[in-house]
């Protein structure tokens, strides 16, 4: 029997943190993630599909308290921090580690992080890859910034210094809009019969029309298992590393997930508690992260394996992977 999913452990989250000039306390609650449409290689279009919908959010699960640690990295979508669990560990499920990773969305990238959260849901519930090929996910949480305690003197959160975890990227050309996702553009193919009202797909998700509000900003975080160091050019020369990375890419491809941004920074050493991969009967030493640009295919309905292989190809050891293009 598969162990209880880490996504069911927590309903609420408190994050306490300090920067050079600020201290803050965020109280957040679990939120629905943002479903993707299904891509099809048959017509190179995205399809509305009731099987790709929101996942149930736990409402009466445990509360988690975290003390924010060091910044591990940042990019256009968000900033990633280590965080120490401050609850008594005896009050939590035994598999919860004492240190986790918190990924903060920038104030204008909450929608993108909601999509990444959905991909982790999909890989956990549908493909059973969390904990083997990707880190375990503990949930997607949101809160209004006005409901949180932030000790600062800046009147508008869009003008806060870059040091705050949720600050808009200093080089962002349009701080008042989120990124355009792949399934936002082009033609959408709808089935002849459409969905029951209780199923929330991309089109009916509140995230589909979400836009950042500078007068009432939203903070969003994704809680993940902590892995190790990023892939380096030194690792790239090791044949055993190359073999393991090729195998985890195979797992992701067979799950029908196109990562769409597979680069060296999105490949990390696997967490210590990584489980045995049932397909390869080994504990993989590497994990794939950063799924905010990813989208799924249904391999059971694809008729052109060669085209599917091109779409799902991870680009491992390509120019894009190394950051040369």
Buried (B, 14 or more C-beta within 10 A) or exposed (E): EEEEBBBBBBBBBBBBBEBEEBEBEBBBBBBBBBBBBBBBBBEEBBBBBBEBBBBEBBEEBBBBBBBBBEBBBBBEBBBBBBBEBBBEEEEBBEEBBEEBBBBBBBBBBBBBBBBBBBBBBBBBEBBBBBBBBBBBBBBBBBBEBEEBEBEBEEEEBBEBEEEBBBBBBEEBEEBEEBBEBBBBEEEBBEEEEEBEEEBBBBBEBEBBEBEBEBEEBBBBBBBBBBBEEBBEEEBBEEEEBBEBBEBBBBBBBEBBBBBBBBBBEBBBBBBEEBBEBEBBEEEBBBBBBBBBBBBBBBBEEBEEEEBBEEBBBBBBEEEEBEEEE
